[in-house]
Amino acid sequence: MSVPAPAVSLREGLRALERAYTLGHHGPAVARRRAALVDACLVELFDHAGAPAHVALVATGGYGRMVQLPASDIDLLVVHDDAASIAVIVDALLYPLWDAGLPVGHAVRTAAECLAATERLDAWTAMLDGRLVAGDETLAAGALAPVRARAREDPAGFARRLWDAASARRERFGSCAHLLEPDLKEGSGGLRDVASLGWLAAALGTDPEGAGVVRARERAAVDAGEAFLVRARSAIQLLTGRRTDRLVTELQPDVARGMGFVDEPNLLATDGLMRSLFEHARNVEHVSGLAVARMMAGATGGGSVDIGDPAAILEALADAADQGEVPSVGLLDAIEDVAVPDPVAWDARTCATVDAHLLAAAARMADLLGGSGDAEDPLEVATVAHVERPDALLLGALLHDVGKIGTGGHVPIGTAIARDTLDEMGVGGADRDLAVFMVEEHLLLPDTATRRDLSDEDLLLDVAARIGTPERLAGLYLLAKADALATGPAAWTPWRETLVRELVAKVQRVFDRGQMGEELAAHLAERTERLRELLHGEPDDRIERFILRVPRSYLLAVDPGRVAEHFRIVMPPLGRNEVRTASTAGSRAGTYEVVVVASDRPGLLSWIAGALAIGGISILAAQAFTTEDRTAIDVFEVEGAFEPEITEARWRAFRSTLRRTIEGSISLEHRVREKGRHYPRPRVSSPVTVRALNDVSEFSTVIEVGAPDRIGLLHDITRTFADLHLGVHLAKVAT
């Protein structure tokens, strides 16, 4: 079936229009030309259909406003008073457009049905944008006039419906003023909010500016925002070839280039695009919301403010507070111009979405500190109970993303800005320290919870060491939640919340058990720094790999000097059955320290203990550690069983026995029992005690064994663990 000539002409005209302008320059003027092309086509089709009487063809929605975008629907309302013939007429008008591949949205109503359709706000507002394209002018006016009159009957009530709809859209689509992938039509601050000013005009029966609902400065800001949003949304549709309104990350580079943004030394083109978008969307969001609020309250707005006069600015702020209004567009800029000599250093609005997001996050933090969380949730209750300085946490929330000013890591930049800002505010002492800490570490919990293994004991000790106190942990948890909730529902998913809560609970138990705290963290940091000094001749990256590899319990338990000696036998890669040993003089006369390094495996500790016993070496104390890559570092304090000095021959016998045992060429059990016959029995008999403690460690069961000392005792105990398939994560032995 051939496509009628008017539809073909429209299709070709629209394509020519696409080619006539570069990607980012399809603004409002081009949208009006596009709508005019559609008008011409429909008039011709209407005439070809015989220009039927008692039918009116009305443009509605964006098309009615002459804002026709490349892939947007052609929104039509066919008004009639003769249902018998209307189907033929509609077919004659719509099928040619569909056959030409053009998107059309349409409704067919009588005048009475138009009025009834105002029960649905979307239908009502679409008709408020209505304008006659072709047909019976009287019929169109008779249908549209009652629709507009209904809005004018109760402007405040109509504004309330717009307010509720905007709130629902914001809940569903978020805000174009801070989302990373905003919906430019439905998002708060998007083109739907721009259109709302026209709907307010219909309800007022006059221009909102003339009625005092919108001021000249505000209207100019919205007009600029509309132009930017139309260009960006058109670019999206031209790039995708379909009706889509979301500026997703993949499209942002092309849209940025098309709209003339280029990479700058401290600002990528995409960041420049999004910064401008956020600024325009924020203005649209602000003005549309303010206009609707004024109309609900019956406010009519006042005069302009002298932005060079601080007293006038303060008076305007007071007036806004008295009326329950948000300060107008430009007033906050004026405050900064007068009060802050260097707004770039302080102005959070130079940080793209940061201003709105920071205020929202601080508000969420205030809610959480005020007990808005689940009163039946033990974690929520305990977290808030740990907070002693809520004001510092609010400051941290208000400043946490202030470093998002372009390229580079925003955390170190934000931390520096936060310090300067707090100093200017006169905030000092513990409050300043806590607020700065919140900015510096605000990503610690969510990043750790979603990217790391929460069953790793060293990870929890590291996190606890970085945090230091339960109050700081509470603050970071509340900020993580407030930050995510301020970003949007998708940022605080049940999965993400569960992981963060698990991490917080585990770190809190580390604090509760005294496994880490401010003093212990400082001690660990001191020992780690001393180790770096002792290893100063080694490559830095090799030192850091070692520090990250070994357990924190090892760094806390073993003297840094000894750890530096162990470094040289721990770091080289181990062969499968390789075992490395080193012995040095112990802390007391006649004692020795022995370190054994080998790939960890079931029974290793019992083999080492057995080899020492067979070699005539008594164990006075032992500590066993396992690195993250399953390398065992077992440290023993020993003495000779038969003579005060352990000869080199005994050391060689020990190393040989252990190596052959690991290789599987000998069995120790019989040899240990035989060796025990040559040792004196304990002079005092005491009962054997065994206690299993499940509440001491987050990760392991602690087993305490008490027994009379004898040759091979540690071998027998650890052999039993191996037989029961129990892994020894950490062992401490003393006689």
C-alpha positions as CSV (number, residue, x, y, z in Angstrom):
1,M,0.0,0.0,0.0
2,S,1.5,3.4,-1.0
3,V,2.0,6.1,1.5
4,P,0.0,9.3,0.7
5,A,2.1,12.1,-0.6
6,P,1.6,14.5,2.5
7,A,2.9,11.8,4.8
8,V,5.9,11.1,2.5
9,S,6.6,14.8,2.4
10,L,6.5,15.0,6.2
11,R,8.9,12.1,6.6
12,E,11.3,13.6,4.1
13,G,11.0,17.1,5.7
14,L,11.7,15.7,9.1
15,R,14.8,13.9,7.8
16,A,16.0,17.0,6.1
17,L,15.6,18.9,9.4
18,E,17.7,16.3,11.1
19,R,20.5,16.8,8.6
20,A,20.3,20.6,8.7
21,Y,21.4,20.9,12.3
22,T,24.3,19.3,14.1
23,L,23.5,16.8,16.9
24,G,23.4,19.1,19.8
25,H,21.6,22.1,18.2
26,H,18.1,20.8,17.9
27,G,16.7,23.3,20.3
28,P,13.2,24.9,20.7
29,A,13.4,26.7,17.4
30,V,14.0,23.4,15.6
31,A,11.2,21.8,17.6
32,R,8.8,24.5,16.5
33,R,9.8,23.9,12.8
34,R,9.3,20.2,13.3
35,A,5.8,20.9,14.7
36,A,5.0,23.2,11.8
37,L,5.9,20.5,9.3
38,V,3.5,18.1,11.1
39,D,0.8,20.8,11.0
40,A,1.2,21.2,7.3
41,C,0.9,17.5,6.7
42,L,-2.2,17.1,8.9
43,V,-3.9,20.1,7.2
44,E,-3.3,18.5,3.8
45,L,-4.5,15.1,5.0
46,F,-7.6,16.7,6.6
47,D,-8.4,18.4,3.3
48,H,-7.8,15.1,1.4
49,A,-10.3,13.5,3.7
50,G,-12.9,16.0,2.5
51,A,-12.6,18.5,5.4
52,P,-15.5,16.9,7.2
53,A,-17.8,19.1,9.2
54,H,-18.2,18.9,12.9
55,V,-14.7,17.5,13.3
56,A,-11.7,19.3,14.8
57,L,-8.1,18.1,14.8
58,V,-6.3,19.4,17.9
59,A,-2.6,19.1,18.7
60,T,-2.0,18.2,22.4
61,G,0.9,17.7,24.7
62,G,4.4,18.6,23.5
63,Y,3.1,18.8,19.9
64,G,0.4,21.2,21.1
65,R,3.1,23.4,22.7
66,M,5.1,23.3,19.4
67,V,7.8,21.3,21.2
68,Q,8.0,18.4,18.8
69,L,11.2,16.3,19.2
70,P,12.8,13.9,16.7
71,A,11.2,10.7,18.1
72,S,8.4,12.0,20.2
73,D,4.8,11.0,19.6
74,I,2.6,13.3,17.5
75,D,-0.1,13.8,20.1
76,L,-3.5,14.3,18.5
77,L,-7.1,14.8,19.8
78,V,-9.9,14.3,17.3
79,V,-13.0,16.2,18.6
80,H,-16.3,15.3,17.0
81,D,-20.0,15.3,17.5
82,D,-21.0,12.5,15.1
83,A,-19.8,9.1,16.1
84,A,-21.2,7.4,13.0
85,S,-18.6,8.8,10.6
86,I,-15.6,9.5,12.9
87,A,-13.9,6.1,12.4
88,V,-13.5,6.7,8.6
89,I,-12.1,10.2,9.2
90,V,-9.6,9.0,11.9
91,D,-8.4,6.2,9.6
92,A,-7.8,8.8,6.8
93,L,-5.7,11.0,9.1
94,L,-3.7,8.5,11.2
95,Y,-3.0,5.5,8.8
96,P,-0.9,7.6,6.5
97,L,1.3,8.8,9.4
98,W,1.7,5.2,10.7
99,D,2.5,3.9,7.2
100,A,5.2,6.6,7.0
101,G,6.7,5.2,10.2
102,L,5.8,8.2,12.3
103,P,4.8,7.7,16.0
104,V,1.3,9.0,16.7
105,G,-0.6,9.1,20.0
106,H,-4.3,10.0,19.7
107,A,-7.6,10.3,21.4
108,V,-11.1,10.6,19.9
109,R,-13.6,12.4,22.1
110,T,-16.8,14.5,22.1
111,A,-16.7,17.8,24.0
112,A,-18.5,16.1,26.9
113,E,-15.9,13.4,26.9
114,C,-13.1,15.9,26.9
115,L,-14.5,17.4,30.1
116,A,-14.9,14.0,31.7
117,A,-11.3,13.2,30.8
118,T,-10.1,15.9,33.2
119,E,-10.5,13.3,36.0
120,R,-7.2,12.0,34.7
121,L,-4.5,14.6,35.3
122,D,-2.4,13.5,32.3
123,A,-5.3,13.8,29.9
124,W,-6.3,17.1,31.5
125,T,-2.8,18.7,31.1
126,A,-2.5,17.4,27.6
127,M,-5.7,19.2,26.6
128,L,-4.5,22.4,28.4
129,D,-1.8,22.4,25.8
130,G,-4.3,21.9,23.0
131,R,-4.4,24.1,19.9
132,L,-6.5,23.7,16.7
133,V,-4.6,22.4,13.7
134,A,-7.5,21.8,11.3
135,G,-11.3,21.6,11.2
136,D,-14.2,23.1,13.1
137,E,-12.8,25.9,15.2
138,T,-16.1,26.4,17.1
139,L,-16.2,22.7,18.0
140,A,-12.6,22.8,19.2
141,A,-13.2,25.9,21.3
142,G,-16.3,24.4,22.7
143,A,-14.4,21.3,23.8
144,L,-11.2,23.0,25.2
145,A,-12.9,26.0,26.9
146,P,-14.6,23.9,29.6
147,V,-11.4,22.0,30.2
148,R,-9.5,25.3,30.9
149,A,-12.5,26.7,32.9
150,R,-12.4,23.7,35.2
151,A,-8.7,24.5,36.1
152,R,-9.6,28.1,36.7
153,E,-12.5,27.2,39.0
154,D,-10.0,26.1,41.7
155,P,-6.4,27.1,40.8
156,A,-5.1,26.1,44.3
157,G,-6.7,22.7,44.0
158,F,-5.4,22.3,40.5
159,A,-1.9,23.3,41.7
160,R,-2.3,20.7,44.5
161,R,-2.8,18.0,41.9
162,L,0.3,19.1,40.0
163,W,2.2,19.1,43.3
164,D,1.2,15.5,44.0
165,A,1.9,14.4,40.5
166,A,5.4,16.0,40.7
167,S,6.1,14.3,44.0
168,A,5.1,10.9,42.5
169,R,7.3,11.5,39.5
170,R,10.2,12.4,41.7
171,E,9.7,9.3,43.7
172,R,9.6,7.2,40.5
173,F,12.2,8.9,38.3
174,G,14.3,10.8,40.7
175,S,15.7,14.3,40.0
176,C,17.4,15.5,36.9
177,A,19.4,17.8,39.2
178,H,21.6,15.1,40.7
179,L,21.0,11.6,39.1
180,L,23.9,10.3,37.0
181,E,21.5,9.0,34.4
182,P,18.5,11.4,34.5
183,D,15.2,11.1,32.7
184,L,15.0,14.5,30.9
185,K,11.3,14.4,30.5
186,E,9.8,12.8,33.6
187,G,12.5,13.4,36.1
188,S,12.1,16.3,38.6
189,G,13.5,19.4,37.0
190,G,12.9,18.0,33.5
191,L,10.7,19.0,30.7
192,R,7.5,17.9,32.4
193,D,8.2,20.6,35.1
194,V,8.8,23.2,32.4
195,A,5.4,22.3,30.9
196,S,3.7,22.8,34.3
197,L,4.2,26.5,34.1
198,G,2.0,26.5,31.0
199,W,-0.6,24.6,32.9
200,L,-0.5,27.0,35.7
201,A,-1.0,29.8,33.2
202,A,-4.1,28.0,31.9
203,A,-5.5,27.8,35.5
204,L,-4.7,31.4,36.2
205,G,-6.1,32.6,32.9
206,T,-3.0,34.8,32.5
207,D,0.7,34.5,32.3
208,P,2.2,33.3,35.7
209,E,4.7,36.1,35.6
210,G,2.0,38.7,35.3
211,A,0.1,37.1,38.2
212,G,3.2,37.2,40.4
213,V,3.4,33.4,40.6
214,V,6.7,33.4,38.7
215,R,9.2,36.3,38.7
216,A,11.1,37.6,35.6
217,R,14.4,36.2,36.8
218,E,12.8,32.8,37.5
219,R,11.1,32.7,34.1
220,A,14.4,33.5,32.4
221,A,16.0,30.6,34.2
222,V,13.3,28.2,33.2
223,D,13.5,29.3,29.5
224,A,17.2,28.7,29.5
225,G,16.7,25.3,31.2
226,E,14.0,24.4,28.6
227,A,16.4,25.2,25.7
228,F,19.1,23.1,27.2
229,L,16.9,20.1,28.0
230,V,15.3,20.2,24.5
231,R,18.7,20.1,22.9
232,A,19.9,17.3,25.1
233,R,16.7,15.2,24.8
234,S,16.7,15.7,21.0
235,A,20.3,14.5,20.9
236,I,19.4,11.4,22.8
237,Q,16.6,10.6,20.4
238,L,18.7,11.3,17.3
239,L,21.5,9.0,18.6
240,T,19.2,6.1,19.5
241,G,16.7,6.6,16.7
242,R,13.8,6.0,19.1
243,R,11.7,7.7,21.7
244,T,13.9,7.6,24.8
245,D,14.4,10.3,27.5
246,R,17.1,8.9,29.8
247,L,20.6,10.3,29.4
248,V,22.5,7.1,30.1
249,T,26.2,7.0,30.7
250,E,27.0,5.5,27.3
251,L,25.4,8.4,25.4
252,Q,26.9,11.2,27.5
253,P,30.2,11.5,25.6
254,D,28.4,11.9,22.2
255,V,25.8,14.2,23.6
256,A,28.6,16.3,25.3
257,R,30.5,16.6,22.0
258,G,27.3,17.4,20.1
259,M,26.4,20.2,22.5
260,G,29.9,21.7,22.3
261,F,31.5,20.5,25.5
262,V,35.2,19.7,25.3
263,D,37.7,18.2,27.8
264,E,39.4,20.8,29.9
265,P,42.4,20.4,32.3
266,N,40.2,19.8,35.3
267,L,36.9,19.0,33.8
268,L,36.0,16.3,31.3
269,A,33.5,17.1,28.5
270,T,30.9,14.7,30.0
271,D,31.3,16.3,33.4
272,G,30.8,19.7,31.9
273,L,27.6,18.5,30.2
274,M,26.3,17.0,33.4
275,R,27.2,20.1,35.5
276,S,25.3,22.3,33.1
277,L,22.4,19.9,33.0
278,F,22.3,19.8,36.8
279,E,22.3,23.6,37.0
280,H,19.5,24.0,34.5
281,A,17.4,21.1,36.0
282,R,17.9,22.5,39.5
283,N,16.6,25.9,38.4
284,V,13.6,24.3,36.6
285,E,12.9,22.1,39.6
286,H,13.1,25.1,42.0
287,V,11.0,27.5,40.0
288,S,8.3,25.0,39.0
289,G,8.0,23.7,42.6
290,L,8.0,27.3,43.9
291,A,5.4,28.4,41.5
292,V,3.1,25.5,42.3
293,A,3.6,26.1,46.0
294,R,2.8,29.8,45.7
295,M,-0.3,29.0,43.7
296,M,-1.5,26.5,46.3
297,A,-1.0,29.1,49.0
298,G,-2.5,31.9,47.0
299,A,0.8,33.8,47.0
300,T,1.5,36.4,44.3
301,G,5.2,37.0,44.7
302,G,7.0,40.3,45.3
303,G,9.5,42.6,43.7
304,S,13.1,41.9,42.8
305,V,16.0,41.9,45.2
306,D,19.0,44.2,45.0
307,I,21.7,41.5,44.9
308,G,24.4,44.0,45.7
309,D,22.8,45.0,49.1
310,P,23.4,42.5,51.9
311,A,20.5,43.9,53.9
312,A,18.1,43.5,51.0
313,I,19.3,39.9,50.6
314,L,18.7,39.1,54.3
315,E,15.3,40.8,54.2
316,A,14.4,38.7,51.1
317,L,15.4,35.6,53.0
318,A,13.3,36.6,56.0
319,D,10.3,37.2,53.7
320,A,10.8,33.8,52.1
321,A,10.9,32.2,55.6
322,D,7.7,34.0,56.7
323,Q,5.9,32.8,53.5
324,G,7.2,29.3,53.9
325,E,9.0,29.5,50.6
326,V,12.4,28.4,49.3
327,P,14.6,31.4,48.3
328,S,14.2,32.3,44.7
329,V,16.6,31.5,41.9
330,G,19.6,33.8,42.0
331,L,19.1,34.7,45.7
332,L,21.5,32.0,46.9
333,D,24.0,33.1,44.3
334,A,23.7,36.6,45.6
335,I,24.4,35.4,49.1
336,E,27.6,33.8,48.0
337,D,28.6,36.8,45.9
338,V,28.3,39.0,48.9
339,A,29.4,36.7,51.7
340,V,32.1,34.5,50.1
341,P,34.9,36.3,48.4
342,D,36.1,33.0,46.7
343,P,32.9,31.1,46.0
344,V,34.8,28.4,44.1
345,A,36.5,27.3,47.3
346,W,33.3,27.0,49.1
347,D,30.4,26.9,46.7
348,A,29.1,23.4,46.7
349,R,27.1,24.1,43.6
350,T,30.4,24.2,41.5
351,C,30.4,20.5,42.3
352,A,27.6,19.5,39.8
353,T,24.9,17.7,41.9
354,V,26.6,18.2,45.2
355,D,24.6,21.0,46.6
356,A,21.2,19.4,46.3
357,H,22.6,16.0,47.3
358,L,24.5,17.3,50.3
359,L,21.5,19.0,51.6
360,A,19.4,15.9,51.1
361,A,22.0,13.7,52.8
362,A,22.2,16.1,55.7
363,A,18.4,16.0,56.0
364,R,18.4,12.2,56.0
365,M,21.2,12.2,58.6
366,A,19.1,14.5,60.8
367,D,16.1,12.2,60.4
368,L,18.2,9.1,61.4
369,L,19.8,10.9,64.4
370,G,16.3,12.0,65.4
371,G,15.1,8.4,65.6
372,S,13.3,8.0,62.3
373,G,14.8,4.6,61.8
374,D,13.2,1.3,62.9
375,A,12.8,1.5,66.7
376,E,12.5,-2.3,66.7
377,D,15.9,-2.7,64.9
378,P,18.6,-3.4,67.5
379,L,21.4,-2.2,65.1
380,E,19.6,1.1,64.4
381,V,19.0,1.7,68.1
382,A,22.5,0.7,69.1
383,T,24.1,2.8,66.3
384,V,22.3,6.0,67.4
385,A,23.1,5.3,71.0
386,H,26.8,5.4,70.2
387,V,26.6,9.0,68.9
388,E,27.8,11.6,71.3
389,R,28.4,14.5,68.8
390,P,25.4,14.6,66.4
391,D,26.3,18.1,65.2
392,A,29.7,16.8,63.9
393,L,27.9,14.0,62.1
394,L,25.6,16.5,60.4
395,L,28.5,18.6,59.3
396,G,30.2,15.5,57.9
397,A,27.1,14.6,56.0
398,L,26.8,18.2,54.7
399,L,30.4,18.1,53.4
400,H,30.9,14.5,52.5
401,D,30.9,14.9,48.7
402,V,32.1,18.5,48.6
403,G,35.2,17.4,46.7
404,K,33.3,16.5,43.5
405,I,34.6,19.5,41.5
406,G,35.9,17.8,38.4
407,T,38.6,15.3,37.6
408,G,40.6,13.6,40.3
409,G,39.6,11.7,43.5
410,H,36.9,13.6,45.3
411,V,37.7,12.2,48.7
412,P,41.1,13.8,49.2
413,I,40.0,17.1,47.6
414,G,36.8,17.1,49.7
415,T,38.8,16.4,52.9
416,A,41.0,19.4,52.3
417,I,37.9,21.6,51.5
418,A,36.2,20.3,54.6
419,R,39.1,21.2,56.8
420,D,39.2,24.7,55.4
421,T,35.5,25.1,55.6
422,L,35.3,24.0,59.2
423,D,38.2,26.3,60.2
424,E,36.3,29.2,58.6
425,M,33.2,28.2,60.5
426,G,35.2,28.1,63.8
427,V,34.5,24.4,64.3
428,G,37.4,22.9,66.2
429,G,38.5,20.1,68.5
430,A,36.8,16.7,68.6
431,D,33.9,18.0,66.5
432,R,36.2,19.1,63.7
433,D,38.1,15.8,63.8
434,L,35.0,13.8,63.6
435,A,33.5,15.8,60.8
436,V,36.7,15.6,58.8
437,F,36.9,11.9,59.4
438,M,33.4,11.4,58.1
439,V,34.3,13.1,54.8
440,E,37.6,11.2,54.5
441,E,36.1,7.8,55.2
442,H,32.5,8.1,54.0
443,L,33.0,5.4,51.3
444,L,34.8,2.9,53.6
445,L,31.7,0.9,54.7
446,P,29.8,0.6,51.4
447,D,33.0,0.0,49.3
448,T,34.2,-2.6,51.8
449,A,30.9,-4.3,52.2
450,T,30.2,-4.7,48.5
451,R,33.7,-5.5,47.3
452,R,35.5,-7.5,50.0
453,D,35.1,-10.9,51.8
454,L,33.3,-10.1,55.0
455,S,34.5,-13.5,56.5
456,D,38.1,-12.3,56.4
457,E,39.1,-11.6,60.0
458,D,42.1,-9.4,59.0
459,L,39.7,-7.3,56.8
460,L,37.5,-6.6,59.9
461,L,40.5,-5.8,62.0
462,D,41.8,-3.4,59.3
463,V,38.4,-1.7,59.1
464,A,38.1,-1.5,62.9
465,A,41.7,0.0,63.0
466,R,40.8,2.7,60.4
467,I,37.6,3.6,62.3
468,G,38.9,3.4,65.8
469,T,35.8,4.0,67.9
470,P,32.1,2.9,68.0
471,E,31.0,6.5,67.6
472,R,32.9,6.8,64.3
473,L,31.5,3.4,63.2
474,A,28.0,4.6,64.0
475,G,28.6,7.9,62.1
476,L,29.9,6.1,59.0
477,Y,26.9,3.7,59.0
478,L,24.4,6.5,59.3
479,L,26.2,8.5,56.6
480,A,26.3,5.5,54.3
481,K,22.5,5.1,54.7
482,A,21.8,8.8,54.5
483,D,24.0,9.2,51.4
484,A,22.3,6.3,49.6
485,L,18.8,7.4,50.5
486,A,19.5,10.9,49.3
487,T,20.8,9.5,46.0
488,G,17.7,7.4,45.4
489,P,16.0,4.1,46.1
490,A,18.3,2.2,43.8
491,A,21.3,3.2,45.8
492,W,20.1,1.5,49.0
493,T,18.9,-1.9,47.8
494,P,18.1,-4.7,50.2
495,W,21.3,-6.4,49.1
496,R,23.5,-3.4,49.7
497,E,21.9,-2.6,53.0
498,T,22.3,-6.2,54.2
499,L,26.0,-6.2,53.4
500,V,26.7,-2.9,55.0
501,R,24.8,-3.9,58.1
502,E,26.7,-7.2,58.3
503,L,30.0,-5.3,58.2
504,V,28.9,-2.8,60.8
505,A,27.7,-5.6,63.2
506,K,31.0,-7.5,62.8
507,V,33.2,-4.5,63.3
508,Q,31.1,-3.5,66.4
509,R,31.8,-7.0,67.8
510,V,35.5,-6.5,67.2
511,F,35.2,-3.3,69.3
512,D,33.1,-5.0,72.0
513,R,35.6,-7.9,72.4
514,G,38.6,-5.6,72.6
515,Q,40.1,-7.1,69.5
516,M,40.7,-3.6,68.1
517,G,40.1,-0.1,69.2
518,E,41.7,3.3,69.1
519,E,44.7,2.3,71.3
520,L,45.2,-1.0,69.6
521,A,44.9,0.6,66.2
522,A,47.5,3.2,67.2
523,H,49.8,0.4,68.4
524,L,49.3,-1.6,65.2
525,A,50.1,1.6,63.1
526,E,53.2,2.2,65.2
527,R,54.5,-1.3,64.8
528,T,53.8,-1.3,61.1
529,E,55.6,2.0,60.6
530,R,58.6,0.6,62.6
531,L,58.6,-2.4,60.3
532,R,58.8,-0.2,57.3
533,E,61.8,1.6,58.8
534,L,63.6,-1.7,59.5
535,L,63.0,-2.9,55.9
536,H,64.0,0.4,54.3
537,G,66.3,-1.2,51.9
538,E,63.6,-3.3,50.4
539,P,61.3,-2.1,47.5
540,D,58.3,-0.3,48.9
541,D,55.7,-2.3,47.0
542,R,57.3,-5.5,48.3
543,I,57.0,-4.2,51.9
544,E,53.4,-3.2,51.4
545,R,52.5,-6.6,49.9
546,F,54.0,-8.3,52.9
547,I,52.1,-6.1,55.4
548,L,48.8,-6.8,53.6
549,R,49.6,-10.5,53.4
550,V,50.3,-11.3,57.0
551,P,47.6,-11.4,59.7
552,R,47.1,-8.4,61.9
553,S,47.4,-10.7,64.9
554,Y,50.9,-11.6,63.8
555,L,52.0,-7.9,63.5
556,L,50.6,-7.2,67.0
557,A,52.1,-10.3,68.6
558,V,55.6,-10.5,67.1
559,D,58.2,-7.8,67.7
560,P,58.9,-5.7,64.5
561,G,62.5,-6.7,64.6
562,R,61.6,-10.3,64.5
563,V,59.0,-9.7,61.8
564,A,61.7,-8.0,59.7
565,E,63.9,-11.1,60.0
566,H,60.9,-13.3,59.1
567,F,60.3,-11.1,56.0
568,R,63.2,-12.7,54.2
569,I,62.0,-16.2,54.5
570,V,58.3,-15.5,54.1
571,M,58.3,-13.4,50.9
572,P,60.0,-15.8,48.4
573,P,57.4,-18.1,46.8
574,L,57.3,-21.6,48.4
575,G,57.6,-24.9,46.7
576,R,54.9,-27.4,47.3
577,N,56.8,-29.4,50.0
578,E,59.3,-26.7,50.9
579,V,59.9,-25.8,54.5
580,R,62.0,-22.9,55.8
581,T,63.2,-22.5,59.3
582,A,65.3,-20.0,61.2
583,S,66.4,-20.0,64.8
584,T,67.8,-17.1,66.9
585,A,68.5,-16.5,70.6
586,G,65.4,-16.1,72.7
587,S,64.4,-13.4,75.1
588,R,65.7,-15.4,78.1
589,A,69.0,-17.2,78.6
590,G,69.0,-20.7,77.3
591,T,65.9,-20.2,75.1
592,Y,65.6,-19.9,71.3
593,E,63.0,-18.6,68.9
594,V,62.3,-20.8,66.0
595,V,60.2,-19.7,63.0
596,V,58.9,-22.3,60.5
597,V,57.4,-21.2,57.2
598,A,55.6,-23.7,54.9
599,S,52.5,-24.0,52.9
600,D,49.7,-24.6,55.3
601,R,48.0,-28.0,55.3
602,P,46.1,-30.2,57.8
603,G,48.4,-31.5,60.5
604,L,51.3,-29.1,59.8
605,L,51.5,-27.7,63.3
606,S,51.4,-31.3,64.8
607,W,54.3,-32.3,62.5
608,I,56.4,-29.3,63.6
609,A,55.7,-30.0,67.3
610,G,56.5,-33.7,66.7
611,A,59.7,-32.9,64.9
612,L,60.8,-30.7,67.7
613,A,60.0,-33.3,70.3
614,I,61.9,-36.0,68.4
615,G,64.9,-33.6,68.1
616,G,65.0,-33.2,71.9
617,I,63.7,-29.7,71.8
618,S,61.0,-28.6,74.4
619,I,58.4,-26.1,73.4
620,L,57.9,-23.3,76.0
621,A,55.5,-21.2,73.9
622,A,54.1,-21.2,70.4
623,Q,52.1,-18.9,68.1
624,A,50.8,-20.1,64.8
625,F,49.6,-17.7,62.1
626,T,48.3,-18.2,58.6
627,T,48.6,-15.6,55.8
628,E,45.8,-14.9,53.3
629,D,47.5,-17.1,50.7
630,R,47.6,-20.0,53.2
631,T,51.3,-19.7,54.2
632,A,51.9,-20.9,57.7
633,I,54.2,-18.8,59.9
634,D,54.7,-20.7,63.2
635,V,56.8,-19.1,65.9
636,F,58.1,-21.2,68.8
637,E,60.0,-20.4,72.0
638,V,62.0,-23.5,72.8
639,E,64.8,-24.8,75.0
640,G,66.9,-28.0,75.0
641,A,65.2,-30.9,76.7
642,F,68.4,-32.5,77.8
643,E,71.1,-29.8,77.8
644,P,71.1,-26.0,78.1
645,E,72.4,-25.4,74.6
646,I,70.8,-26.8,71.5
647,T,73.5,-28.0,69.2
648,E,73.6,-27.6,65.5
649,A,73.2,-31.4,65.2
650,R,69.8,-31.2,66.9
651,W,68.7,-28.4,64.6
652,R,69.7,-30.4,61.6
653,A,67.8,-33.4,63.0
654,F,64.7,-31.3,63.5
655,R,64.8,-29.8,60.0
656,S,65.4,-33.2,58.5
657,T,62.6,-34.9,60.4
658,L,60.2,-32.1,59.5
659,R,61.1,-32.1,55.8
660,R,60.8,-35.9,55.5
661,T,57.4,-35.8,57.3
662,I,56.0,-33.1,55.0
663,E,57.3,-35.1,52.0
664,G,55.4,-38.1,53.4
665,S,58.5,-40.4,53.7
666,I,58.2,-41.0,57.5
667,S,55.4,-41.1,60.1
668,L,55.9,-39.2,63.4
669,E,53.4,-40.9,65.8
670,H,55.5,-43.9,66.7
671,R,58.7,-41.9,67.0
672,V,57.0,-39.3,69.3
673,R,55.7,-42.0,71.6
674,E,59.1,-43.7,71.7
675,K,60.8,-40.3,72.5
676,G,58.4,-39.7,75.3
677,R,59.5,-42.8,77.2
678,H,62.9,-41.2,77.7
679,Y,61.5,-38.0,79.3
680,P,60.6,-37.8,83.0
681,R,56.9,-38.0,83.8
682,P,55.2,-34.8,85.3
683,R,55.9,-34.6,89.0
684,V,52.4,-33.2,89.7
685,S,49.3,-34.8,88.2
686,S,46.6,-32.3,87.2
687,P,43.3,-33.0,85.3
688,V,43.0,-32.4,81.6
689,T,40.5,-29.7,80.8
690,V,39.0,-28.8,77.4
691,R,36.7,-25.8,76.9
692,A,35.1,-24.8,73.5
693,L,34.3,-21.0,73.4
694,N,32.1,-19.8,70.5
695,D,31.6,-16.2,71.6
696,V,35.2,-15.1,71.8
697,S,35.9,-14.8,68.0
698,E,33.8,-13.7,65.1
699,F,35.3,-16.4,62.8
700,S,36.6,-19.3,64.9
701,T,35.8,-21.5,67.8
702,V,38.4,-21.0,70.6
703,I,39.4,-24.2,72.3
704,E,41.3,-24.0,75.5
705,V,43.2,-27.1,76.6
706,G,44.9,-27.5,79.9
707,A,47.1,-30.6,80.7
708,P,50.3,-31.6,82.5
709,D,53.3,-30.8,80.3
710,R,55.1,-33.6,78.7
711,I,57.1,-34.4,75.6
712,G,54.8,-34.5,72.5
713,L,51.8,-32.8,74.2
714,L,51.4,-30.1,71.6
715,H,51.9,-32.8,68.9
716,D,49.1,-34.9,70.3
717,I,46.7,-32.0,70.7
718,T,47.2,-30.6,67.2
719,R,47.2,-34.2,65.8
720,T,43.7,-34.6,67.3
721,F,42.5,-31.4,65.6
722,A,43.8,-32.6,62.3
723,D,42.1,-36.0,62.7
724,L,38.9,-34.2,63.4
725,H,39.4,-32.0,60.3
726,L,39.7,-28.9,62.4
727,G,41.9,-26.2,61.0
728,V,44.1,-24.2,63.4
729,H,43.9,-20.6,62.4
730,L,45.8,-19.2,65.4
731,A,47.5,-21.0,68.2
732,K,49.0,-19.7,71.4
733,V,50.8,-22.2,73.7
734,A,52.5,-21.5,77.0
735,T,54.0,-23.8,79.7
